[in-house]
Amino acid sequence: MEDKELEAIRANRLSQLQRNAPGYNTQQNQNAEAVEEKKRAAEDMKNNMLAQILDQNARARLNTIKVAKPDRGQMLEDMLIQMAHRGQIMAKMNEVELKGLLERISTQMQKKTVVKFDRKRTALDSDDDLDLDV
């Protein structure tokens, strides 16, 4: 009897270990692989579109911007792709045109900084120290 119980416990434990082992959940792995494949395909499509829109120097400039400021580089890429879809870009953009576009974007994004100084009167204010009752 002991051997059968021990073997049943071992079988249960082995099945638990197999379920928890990486690669066992093939459905989850397949879903993750499919999502990753879609991301790669979208990235490839975006890169192909940008290669059609930009010449070598402009592409190098865009990559430099992405390294320095990833959010701004991503925004610029999205904007270029949207412009291409709308038909606003007819020929390959060179580096000078890309710089001009970037300057227009940066001037639009600049926010005017307003500093408001609200001076509160306190008991230790220097204006209160003056006695004009002489």
Stockholm file with secondary structure:
# STOCKHOLM 1.0

chainA/1-134         MEDKELEAIRANRLSQLQRNAPGYNTQQNQNAEAVEEKKRAAEDMKNNMLAQILDQNARARLNTIKVAKPDRGQMLEDMLIQMAHRGQIMAKMNEVELKGLLERISTQMQKKTVVKFDRKRTALDSDDDLDLDV
#=GR chainA/1-134 SS CHHHHHHHHHHHHHHHHHHHSTTCCHHHHHHHHHHHHHHHHHHHHHHHHHHHHBCHHHHHHHHHHHHHCHHHHHHHHHHHHHHHHHTCCCSCBCHHHHHHHHHHHHHHHCCCCCCCCCCCCCTTCGGGGCCCCC
#=GC SS_cons         CHHHHHHHHHHHHHHHHHHHSTTCCHHHHHHHHHHHHHHHHHHHHHHHHHHHHBCHHHHHHHHHHHHHCHHHHHHHHHHHHHHHHHTCCCSCBCHHHHHHHHHHHHHHHCCCCCCCCCCCCCTTCGGGGCCCCC
//
